[in-house]
Amino acid sequence: MELGDEISPSVNRCVRALFFELDHRVIQGIQELVPSYRSLLVIYNSLVISSSRLREEIRVAYRELKHTPAPRFRTVRVPVAYGGVYGPDLEWVAAYQGISPEDVISYHTGETYQVYMLGFTPGYPYMGDLPEAIVTPRRETPRTSVPRGSVAIAQNQTGIYPVESPGGWHVIGRTPLKLFDLKKNPPALLEMGALVEFYAISEEEMARWMP
């Protein structure tokens, strides 16, 4: 289901609303719902429900969206040790933008970000939108390994690497929070629609946070 052609809070709210509406209806044959920035993937069993019947169910659900508001989400505050060994790209981003590293940190911590979707790796939050002053292109050469907890930016988005993985975003800091834990329910710390506020901590505080 394509609900828009741009990355925007309004389009994403519509995606979330349809996701929750279809999930609430428990339509027989739907096996999984996968929301993204501007679309909703509906995986279904065609032996249980026909495509024509499913399309009609989705049309009805879409018409009812205004009567079923999406749930409100809490704001999660995320501590970040910026720069140094934890944020190897902070100086590069500052030089690229013609500002100081402290300015980059100030801009990054000065916004409240919406989690548009989870993807790439389990629990990876794609968040936006960055202040225009630090909108930065992806790295020309991706890293083969980015540490767990790395806070990074690319274009007008920011994200957090829940597990060690390859990555092409500019790493400006690291959080000690664990974003994905299979022992918990739900396993992901953040969910689509959540609001995130970053705040700076020192390397000493980071060391105390780490196990």
C-alpha beads as a LAMMPS data file, in Angstrom:
LAMMPS data file: protein, C-alpha beads

211 atoms
210 bonds

1 atom types
1 bond types

-500.0 500.0 xlo xhi
-500.0 500.0 ylo yhi
-500.0 500.0 zlo zhi

Masses

1 110.0

Atoms # bond

1 1 1 0.000 0.000 0.000
2 1 1 1.636 3.239 -1.171
3 1 1 0.388 6.131 0.957
4 1 1 2.600 8.931 -0.349
5 1 1 5.637 9.779 -2.437
6 1 1 7.759 11.593 0.142
7 1 1 9.314 11.132 3.560
8 1 1 7.220 13.277 5.868
9 1 1 5.604 13.045 9.318
10 1 1 2.100 13.357 7.842
11 1 1 2.564 10.475 5.381
12 1 1 4.192 8.342 8.069
13 1 1 1.287 9.037 10.456
14 1 1 -1.054 7.689 7.795
15 1 1 1.096 4.556 7.434
16 1 1 1.024 4.035 11.201
17 1 1 -2.723 4.602 11.395
18 1 1 -3.412 2.027 8.668
19 1 1 -0.991 -0.420 10.292
20 1 1 -2.806 -0.222 13.628
21 1 1 -6.242 -0.317 12.020
22 1 1 -5.460 -3.508 10.043
23 1 1 -3.721 -5.055 13.035
24 1 1 -6.770 -4.307 15.206
25 1 1 -9.167 -5.879 12.707
26 1 1 -7.308 -9.251 12.702
27 1 1 -8.279 -10.071 9.107
28 1 1 -8.015 -13.791 8.427
29 1 1 -5.280 -14.477 5.875
30 1 1 -3.017 -11.544 6.729
31 1 1 0.235 -13.001 7.992
32 1 1 2.355 -9.916 8.562
33 1 1 2.257 -6.126 8.290
34 1 1 5.523 -4.297 7.601
35 1 1 5.371 -0.477 7.780
36 1 1 7.965 1.822 6.228
37 1 1 8.354 5.572 5.633
38 1 1 5.479 5.886 3.177
39 1 1 4.118 2.411 2.492
40 1 1 2.720 -0.648 4.222
41 1 1 3.615 -4.144 3.059
42 1 1 0.748 -6.594 3.593
43 1 1 1.835 -10.241 3.473
44 1 1 -1.100 -12.605 3.119
45 1 1 -2.052 -16.210 2.379
46 1 1 -3.939 -16.333 -0.911
47 1 1 -5.421 -19.737 0.050
48 1 1 -7.248 -18.027 2.926
49 1 1 -8.233 -14.690 1.391
50 1 1 -8.316 -13.580 -2.248
51 1 1 -6.472 -10.476 -3.406
52 1 1 -9.760 -8.816 -4.398
53 1 1 -11.295 -9.496 -0.976
54 1 1 -8.144 -8.270 0.765
55 1 1 -8.121 -5.063 -1.275
56 1 1 -11.722 -4.391 -0.244
57 1 1 -10.888 -5.029 3.425
58 1 1 -8.004 -2.563 3.168
59 1 1 -10.214 0.043 1.465
60 1 1 -12.743 -0.238 4.292
61 1 1 -9.992 0.037 6.896
62 1 1 -8.550 3.087 5.142
63 1 1 -11.939 4.826 5.152
64 1 1 -12.206 4.205 8.900
65 1 1 -8.818 5.698 9.792
66 1 1 -10.276 8.971 11.034
67 1 1 -12.304 7.022 13.602
68 1 1 -9.328 5.043 14.948
69 1 1 -6.526 7.354 16.105
70 1 1 -3.038 5.849 16.291
71 1 1 -1.751 5.312 19.832
72 1 1 0.419 7.974 21.437
73 1 1 4.051 7.098 21.978
74 1 1 6.392 7.974 24.794
75 1 1 9.492 10.085 24.342
76 1 1 12.750 8.206 24.877
77 1 1 15.837 10.108 26.010
78 1 1 19.057 8.626 24.635
79 1 1 22.470 9.411 26.204
80 1 1 25.322 9.818 23.703
81 1 1 29.077 10.183 24.089
82 1 1 29.956 12.357 21.096
83 1 1 33.271 12.452 19.235
84 1 1 36.589 10.830 20.047
85 1 1 36.736 7.072 19.858
86 1 1 32.940 6.923 20.052
87 1 1 32.256 9.380 17.213
88 1 1 35.054 9.142 14.644
89 1 1 33.164 11.183 12.012
90 1 1 32.196 14.128 14.198
91 1 1 35.188 16.240 13.138
92 1 1 34.590 15.421 9.451
93 1 1 30.924 16.427 9.644
94 1 1 31.872 19.687 11.368
95 1 1 34.496 20.498 8.722
96 1 1 32.074 19.603 5.900
97 1 1 29.445 21.969 7.310
98 1 1 31.941 24.698 8.235
99 1 1 30.946 24.641 11.895
100 1 1 32.530 23.411 15.126
101 1 1 32.083 19.885 16.553
102 1 1 30.284 21.501 19.490
103 1 1 27.826 23.052 17.030
104 1 1 27.152 19.638 15.473
105 1 1 26.406 18.227 18.917
106 1 1 24.187 21.196 19.763
107 1 1 22.184 20.809 16.559
108 1 1 21.867 17.040 16.978
109 1 1 20.689 17.254 20.590
110 1 1 18.427 20.228 19.930
111 1 1 15.724 18.314 18.059
112 1 1 13.087 15.741 18.928
113 1 1 13.144 12.987 16.307
114 1 1 10.372 10.710 15.123
115 1 1 11.096 7.052 14.450
116 1 1 9.782 6.624 10.920
117 1 1 10.499 2.906 10.666
118 1 1 12.695 0.040 11.837
119 1 1 14.856 -1.861 9.382
120 1 1 18.284 -2.742 7.978
121 1 1 19.114 -4.743 11.123
122 1 1 16.708 -5.769 13.931
123 1 1 15.652 -2.693 15.881
124 1 1 17.513 -0.139 13.721
125 1 1 15.536 3.132 13.978
126 1 1 15.387 5.484 11.007
127 1 1 14.683 8.906 12.525
128 1 1 14.169 12.396 11.209
129 1 1 14.415 15.087 10.448
130 1 1 17.882 16.516 11.041
131 1 1 18.355 20.276 11.316
132 1 1 19.344 21.667 7.913
133 1 1 22.718 22.778 9.320
134 1 1 23.922 19.167 9.708
135 1 1 22.226 17.466 6.756
136 1 1 25.164 15.462 5.398
137 1 1 25.570 12.907 2.569
138 1 1 26.446 9.302 3.301
139 1 1 30.072 8.234 3.543
140 1 1 31.683 7.640 0.151
141 1 1 33.104 4.366 1.480
142 1 1 30.965 2.408 3.971
143 1 1 32.647 0.820 6.959
144 1 1 32.734 -2.967 7.127
145 1 1 32.057 -2.837 10.866
146 1 1 30.263 -0.219 12.977
147 1 1 30.111 -0.832 16.760
148 1 1 26.832 -1.535 18.504
149 1 1 25.237 1.635 19.859
150 1 1 26.837 3.940 17.293
151 1 1 24.787 7.080 16.639
152 1 1 25.073 8.205 13.042
153 1 1 23.677 10.630 10.482
154 1 1 23.149 10.518 6.724
155 1 1 21.288 13.035 4.578
156 1 1 18.432 14.337 6.749
157 1 1 18.207 11.256 8.976
158 1 1 19.798 9.954 12.148
159 1 1 19.958 6.388 13.402
160 1 1 21.450 4.053 15.992
161 1 1 23.175 0.760 15.178
162 1 1 21.576 -1.866 17.488
163 1 1 24.210 -4.486 16.655
164 1 1 27.692 -4.436 15.169
165 1 1 27.269 -4.331 11.407
166 1 1 28.517 -2.706 8.201
167 1 1 27.325 0.854 7.665
168 1 1 27.685 3.892 5.446
169 1 1 26.427 6.630 7.762
170 1 1 28.676 9.142 9.538
171 1 1 29.207 8.020 13.139
172 1 1 29.182 11.018 15.476
173 1 1 28.761 9.277 18.830
174 1 1 27.699 6.181 20.726
175 1 1 25.007 5.335 23.239
176 1 1 25.348 2.725 25.991
177 1 1 21.661 1.814 25.674
178 1 1 20.845 -1.617 24.268
179 1 1 18.409 -1.157 21.401
180 1 1 17.648 -4.812 20.723
181 1 1 17.368 -7.637 23.237
182 1 1 15.681 -10.942 22.381
183 1 1 15.116 -11.587 26.094
184 1 1 12.702 -8.653 26.279
185 1 1 9.172 -8.246 24.920
186 1 1 9.165 -6.348 22.687
187 1 1 12.843 -6.934 21.864
188 1 1 13.336 -3.480 20.295
189 1 1 13.740 -0.470 22.599
190 1 1 12.196 1.855 20.014
191 1 1 9.169 1.423 17.773
192 1 1 7.712 3.158 14.774
193 1 1 6.206 6.462 15.894
194 1 1 8.318 6.835 19.032
195 1 1 9.943 10.187 19.753
196 1 1 13.648 10.371 20.590
197 1 1 15.681 13.075 22.280
198 1 1 19.483 12.781 22.411
199 1 1 21.573 14.284 25.193
200 1 1 25.350 14.436 25.560
201 1 1 27.324 12.554 28.201
202 1 1 31.068 12.482 28.853
203 1 1 33.400 9.580 28.061
204 1 1 33.658 8.978 31.816
205 1 1 29.879 8.713 32.087
206 1 1 29.858 6.417 29.072
207 1 1 32.368 4.125 30.781
208 1 1 30.143 3.932 33.862
209 1 1 27.129 3.061 31.729
210 1 1 28.902 0.262 29.874
211 1 1 28.798 -3.276 31.358

Bonds

1 1 1 2
2 1 2 3
3 1 3 4
4 1 4 5
5 1 5 6
6 1 6 7
7 1 7 8
8 1 8 9
9 1 9 10
10 1 10 11
11 1 11 12
12 1 12 13
13 1 13 14
14 1 14 15
15 1 15 16
16 1 16 17
17 1 17 18
18 1 18 19
19 1 19 20
20 1 20 21
21 1 21 22
22 1 22 23
23 1 23 24
24 1 24 25
25 1 25 26
26 1 26 27
27 1 27 28
28 1 28 29
29 1 29 30
30 1 30 31
31 1 31 32
32 1 32 33
33 1 33 34
34 1 34 35
35 1 35 36
36 1 36 37
37 1 37 38
38 1 38 39
39 1 39 40
40 1 40 41
41 1 41 42
42 1 42 43
43 1 43 44
44 1 44 45
45 1 45 46
46 1 46 47
47 1 47 48
48 1 48 49
49 1 49 50
50 1 50 51
51 1 51 52
52 1 52 53
53 1 53 54
54 1 54 55
55 1 55 56
56 1 56 57
57 1 57 58
58 1 58 59
59 1 59 60
60 1 60 61
61 1 61 62
62 1 62 63
63 1 63 64
64 1 64 65
65 1 65 66
66 1 66 67
67 1 67 68
68 1 68 69
69 1 69 70
70 1 70 71
71 1 71 72
72 1 72 73
73 1 73 74
74 1 74 75
75 1 75 76
76 1 76 77
77 1 77 78
78 1 78 79
79 1 79 80
80 1 80 81
81 1 81 82
82 1 82 83
83 1 83 84
84 1 84 85
85 1 85 86
86 1 86 87
87 1 87 88
88 1 88 89
89 1 89 90
90 1 90 91
91 1 91 92
92 1 92 93
93 1 93 94
94 1 94 95
95 1 95 96
96 1 96 97
97 1 97 98
98 1 98 99
99 1 99 100
100 1 100 101
101 1 101 102
102 1 102 103
103 1 103 104
104 1 104 105
105 1 105 106
106 1 106 107
107 1 107 108
108 1 108 109
109 1 109 110
110 1 110 111
111 1 111 112
112 1 112 113
113 1 113 114
114 1 114 115
115 1 115 116
116 1 116 117
117 1 117 118
118 1 118 119
119 1 119 120
120 1 120 121
121 1 121 122
122 1 122 123
123 1 123 124
124 1 124 125
125 1 125 126
126 1 126 127
127 1 127 128
128 1 128 129
129 1 129 130
130 1 130 131
131 1 131 132
132 1 132 133
133 1 133 134
134 1 134 135
135 1 135 136
136 1 136 137
137 1 137 138
138 1 138 139
139 1 139 140
140 1 140 141
141 1 141 142
142 1 142 143
143 1 143 144
144 1 144 145
145 1 145 146
146 1 146 147
147 1 147 148
148 1 148 149
149 1 149 150
150 1 150 151
151 1 151 152
152 1 152 153
153 1 153 154
154 1 154 155
155 1 155 156
156 1 156 157
157 1 157 158
158 1 158 159
159 1 159 160
160 1 160 161
161 1 161 162
162 1 162 163
163 1 163 164
164 1 164 165
165 1 165 166
166 1 166 167
167 1 167 168
168 1 168 169
169 1 169 170
170 1 170 171
171 1 171 172
172 1 172 173
173 1 173 174
174 1 174 175
175 1 175 176
176 1 176 177
177 1 177 178
178 1 178 179
179 1 179 180
180 1 180 181
181 1 181 182
182 1 182 183
183 1 183 184
184 1 184 185
185 1 185 186
186 1 186 187
187 1 187 188
188 1 188 189
189 1 189 190
190 1 190 191
191 1 191 192
192 1 192 193
193 1 193 194
194 1 194 195
195 1 195 196
196 1 196 197
197 1 197 198
198 1 198 199
199 1 199 200
200 1 200 201
201 1 201 202
202 1 202 203
203 1 203 204
204 1 204 205
205 1 205 206
206 1 206 207
207 1 207 208
208 1 208 209
209 1 209 210
210 1 210 211
